[in-house]
């Protein structure tokens, strides 16, 4: 939500961001001959989020890929759409595979930033059509959900929907909401009774009228995704919007008394895409094929609770392991697929309106 580096999971550490910036600057400064020399035919450069996510990808996927194919994976952190655009426009592309926010794919299509994926090499069996397209294919799924401190509500009287989040009388307690339109206005629509099946296109007028009703009851307008799990665990918040992956981690590591509400959550996806002009396009397709393989995704889910995009990956997991994964709950009809195309088209307008609304 596994995003939006700050938007979903806070995945870019300061050190990783600095390193990514240095790597990009060095790459753009290098001449074509030097670049070709540094990255041979048996190389593929992967740009990801850094941090624990990329560490798990290295341990579970990249090391095994190198042994199986002889192709060395150079993985760099701090992937950003702006950096991809700068490289493509400069004609000096250094990244072969980018882990892209789902929204970036339609945005990049408009700007001609992506190569077409080679589905003769990439077997997308098991990946739903809604999670793949000509320029991007889902590699990870994240749940943007409500979660609550189990001690904040009496047994049998816990909240179970966005309507309950809005209901401060029957479900009292301190509330937290993301300080931004994405996800918050989706939730506002659901709280107002919008059908999950017809959530998009979002009616912004209706969404902000709904937000007006809850605004004064929000105790924490948080900006960073690591915040809500800690605030929920401490009891400072009773209920909040948050990431299912982060709740799974804090429950496992600290036995936090925090429970996920899967009902009416949003499932977001990261997609793998190849920047236009990538120097190792063939190797990029091979790495993508490896990363969407069901067995490899199951291994990553088992180690890092990163939701797979390949439904066949769920077959290799226990019931307990599947419980933490968004794709499993999406298949059960509990989650709503986040509409990347709508948000790519309307995010700027929604953000401008959000900024004005917060000042009211």
GIHU-V561261 format. One record per residue. N is the residue number from 1. PHI is phi in radians with two decimals (* if undefined). Layout:
n=N phi=PHI
n=N phi=PHI
//
This chain:
n=1 phi=*
n=2 phi=*
n=3 phi=*
n=4 phi=*
n=5 phi=-1.08
n=6 phi=-1.37
n=7 phi=-1.15
n=8 phi=-2.02
n=9 phi=-2.25
n=10 phi=1.01
n=11 phi=-1.44
n=12 phi=-1.69
n=13 phi=-1.26
n=14 phi=-1.06
n=15 phi=-1.13
n=16 phi=-1.12
n=17 phi=-1.14
n=18 phi=-1.12
n=19 phi=-1.09
n=20 phi=-1.07
n=21 phi=-1.13
n=22 phi=-1.13
n=23 phi=-1.12
n=24 phi=-1.13
n=25 phi=-1.06
n=26 phi=-1.14
n=27 phi=-1.16
n=28 phi=-1.24
n=29 phi=-1.34
n=30 phi=-1.23
n=31 phi=-1.33
n=32 phi=-0.98
n=33 phi=-1.14
n=34 phi=-1.13
n=35 phi=-1.10
n=36 phi=-1.09
n=37 phi=-1.18
n=38 phi=-1.27
n=39 phi=-2.22
n=40 phi=-1.43
n=41 phi=-1.13
n=42 phi=-1.67
n=43 phi=-2.35
n=44 phi=-2.50
n=45 phi=-1.81
n=46 phi=-1.93
n=47 phi=-1.87
n=48 phi=-2.29
n=49 phi=-1.56
n=50 phi=1.34
n=51 phi=1.06
n=52 phi=-1.16
n=53 phi=-1.14
n=54 phi=-1.23
n=55 phi=-1.09
n=56 phi=-1.17
n=57 phi=-1.08
n=58 phi=-1.08
n=59 phi=-1.21
n=60 phi=-1.59
n=61 phi=-1.92
n=62 phi=-1.20
n=63 phi=-1.06
n=64 phi=-1.20
n=65 phi=-1.07
n=66 phi=-1.08
n=67 phi=-1.16
n=68 phi=-1.35
n=69 phi=-2.00
n=70 phi=1.37
n=71 phi=-1.66
n=72 phi=-1.39
n=73 phi=-1.69
n=74 phi=-1.73
n=75 phi=-1.84
n=76 phi=-2.08
n=77 phi=-1.60
n=78 phi=1.13
n=79 phi=-1.15
n=80 phi=-2.54
n=81 phi=-1.11
n=82 phi=-1.07
n=83 phi=-1.20
n=84 phi=-1.10
n=85 phi=-1.07
n=86 phi=-1.09
n=87 phi=-1.18
n=88 phi=-1.11
n=89 phi=-1.20
n=90 phi=-1.42
n=91 phi=1.21
n=92 phi=-2.37
n=93 phi=-1.47
n=94 phi=-1.90
n=95 phi=-1.82
n=96 phi=-1.69
n=97 phi=-2.30
n=98 phi=-2.07
n=99 phi=-1.47
n=100 phi=-1.83
n=101 phi=-0.99
n=102 phi=-0.93
n=103 phi=-1.15
n=104 phi=-1.17
n=105 phi=-1.14
n=106 phi=-1.12
n=107 phi=-1.10
n=108 phi=-1.21
n=109 phi=-1.09
n=110 phi=-1.12
n=111 phi=-1.76
n=112 phi=1.00
n=113 phi=-1.70
n=114 phi=-2.05
n=115 phi=-1.43
n=116 phi=-1.26
n=117 phi=-1.33
n=118 phi=-1.67
n=119 phi=-1.42
n=120 phi=-1.39
n=121 phi=-1.66
n=122 phi=-1.60
n=123 phi=-1.59
n=124 phi=-1.66
n=125 phi=-1.00
n=126 phi=1.70
n=127 phi=-1.61
n=128 phi=-0.98
n=129 phi=-0.99
n=130 phi=-1.20
n=131 phi=-1.91
n=132 phi=-2.53
n=133 phi=-2.83
n=134 phi=-1.16
n=135 phi=-2.08
n=136 phi=-2.74
n=137 phi=-2.41
n=138 phi=-1.06
n=139 phi=-2.15
n=140 phi=-2.59
n=141 phi=-2.12
n=142 phi=-2.33
n=143 phi=-1.77
n=144 phi=-1.74
n=145 phi=-2.34
n=146 phi=-1.59
n=147 phi=-2.45
n=148 phi=-2.46
n=149 phi=-1.38
n=150 phi=-1.09
n=151 phi=-1.42
n=152 phi=-1.45
n=153 phi=-2.32
n=154 phi=-1.10
n=155 phi=-0.96
n=156 phi=1.42
n=157 phi=-2.22
n=158 phi=-1.48
n=159 phi=-1.18
n=160 phi=-2.51
n=161 phi=-2.87
n=162 phi=-1.17
n=163 phi=-1.06
n=164 phi=-1.17
n=165 phi=-1.05
n=166 phi=-1.31
n=167 phi=-1.53
n=168 phi=-1.36
n=169 phi=-1.37
n=170 phi=-1.43
n=171 phi=-2.29
n=172 phi=-1.23
n=173 phi=2.49
n=174 phi=-1.18
n=175 phi=-2.05
n=176 phi=-2.22
n=177 phi=-2.50
n=178 phi=-1.11
n=179 phi=-1.47
n=180 phi=-3.12
n=181 phi=-1.27
n=182 phi=-1.14
n=183 phi=1.38
n=184 phi=-1.19
n=185 phi=-1.38
n=186 phi=-1.07
n=187 phi=-1.11
n=188 phi=-1.08
n=189 phi=-1.12
n=190 phi=-1.16
n=191 phi=-1.10
n=192 phi=-1.49
n=193 phi=1.73
n=194 phi=-1.08
n=195 phi=-1.28
n=196 phi=-0.97
n=197 phi=-1.31
n=198 phi=-2.20
n=199 phi=-1.12
n=200 phi=-1.87
n=201 phi=-1.24
n=202 phi=-1.29
n=203 phi=-1.53
n=204 phi=-1.10
n=205 phi=-1.06
n=206 phi=-1.15
n=207 phi=-1.09
n=208 phi=-1.31
n=209 phi=-1.11
n=210 phi=-1.15
n=211 phi=-1.10
n=212 phi=-0.98
n=213 phi=-1.33
n=214 phi=-1.89
n=215 phi=-0.90
n=216 phi=-1.27
n=217 phi=-1.76
n=218 phi=-1.48
n=219 phi=-1.45
n=220 phi=-2.34
n=221 phi=-1.64
n=222 phi=-1.54
n=223 phi=-2.02
n=224 phi=-1.98
n=225 phi=-1.17
n=226 phi=-1.20
n=227 phi=-1.16
n=228 phi=-1.06
n=229 phi=-1.04
n=230 phi=-1.22
n=231 phi=-1.19
n=232 phi=-1.23
n=233 phi=-1.13
n=234 phi=-1.29
n=235 phi=1.59
n=236 phi=-1.12
n=237 phi=-2.02
n=238 phi=-1.54
n=239 phi=-2.67
n=240 phi=-2.80
n=241 phi=-1.23
n=242 phi=-2.88
n=243 phi=-1.87
n=244 phi=-1.10
n=245 phi=-1.12
n=246 phi=-1.23
n=247 phi=-1.18
n=248 phi=-1.04
n=249 phi=-1.16
n=250 phi=-1.29
n=251 phi=-1.20
n=252 phi=-1.26
n=253 phi=-1.44
n=254 phi=-2.13
n=255 phi=0.92
n=256 phi=-1.14
n=257 phi=-1.43
n=258 phi=-2.09
n=259 phi=-2.11
n=260 phi=-1.47
n=261 phi=-1.79
n=262 phi=-1.30
n=263 phi=-0.98
n=264 phi=1.18
n=265 phi=-1.32
n=266 phi=-1.89
n=267 phi=-1.80
n=268 phi=-1.78
n=269 phi=-2.31
n=270 phi=-1.71
n=271 phi=-2.05
n=272 phi=-1.64
n=273 phi=-2.44
n=274 phi=-1.98
n=275 phi=-1.03
n=276 phi=-1.08
n=277 phi=1.58
n=278 phi=-0.96
n=279 phi=-1.24
n=280 phi=-2.21
n=281 phi=-1.05
n=282 phi=-1.11
n=283 phi=-1.15
n=284 phi=-1.07
n=285 phi=-1.11
n=286 phi=-1.17
n=287 phi=-1.17
n=288 phi=-1.07
n=289 phi=-1.01
n=290 phi=-1.16
n=291 phi=-1.32
n=292 phi=-1.75
n=293 phi=-1.08
n=294 phi=-1.05
n=295 phi=-1.14
n=296 phi=-1.21
n=297 phi=-1.19
n=298 phi=-1.10
n=299 phi=-1.12
n=300 phi=-1.19
n=301 phi=-1.11
n=302 phi=-1.14
n=303 phi=-1.48
n=304 phi=-2.15
n=305 phi=0.99
n=306 phi=-1.50
n=307 phi=-1.14
n=308 phi=-1.30
n=309 phi=-1.82
n=310 phi=-1.59
n=311 phi=-1.09
n=312 phi=-1.19
n=313 phi=-1.12
n=314 phi=-1.16
n=315 phi=-1.17
n=316 phi=-1.65
n=317 phi=-2.10
n=318 phi=-1.32
n=319 phi=-1.04
n=320 phi=-1.13
n=321 phi=-1.17
n=322 phi=-1.18
n=323 phi=-1.04
n=324 phi=-1.58
n=325 phi=-1.86
n=326 phi=-1.02
n=327 phi=-1.05
n=328 phi=-1.08
n=329 phi=-1.33
n=330 phi=-1.15
n=331 phi=-1.09
n=332 phi=-1.40
n=333 phi=1.50
n=334 phi=-1.53
n=335 phi=-1.82
n=336 phi=-1.90
n=337 phi=-1.27
n=338 phi=-1.05
n=339 phi=-1.54
n=340 phi=-1.11
n=341 phi=-1.13
n=342 phi=-1.12
n=343 phi=-1.22
n=344 phi=-1.07
n=345 phi=-1.42
n=346 phi=-2.08
n=347 phi=-1.07
n=348 phi=-1.07
n=349 phi=-1.13
n=350 phi=-1.15
n=351 phi=-1.17
n=352 phi=-1.06
n=353 phi=-1.21
n=354 phi=-1.05
n=355 phi=-1.03
n=356 phi=-1.21
n=357 phi=-1.12
n=358 phi=-1.14
n=359 phi=-1.44
n=360 phi=-1.20
//
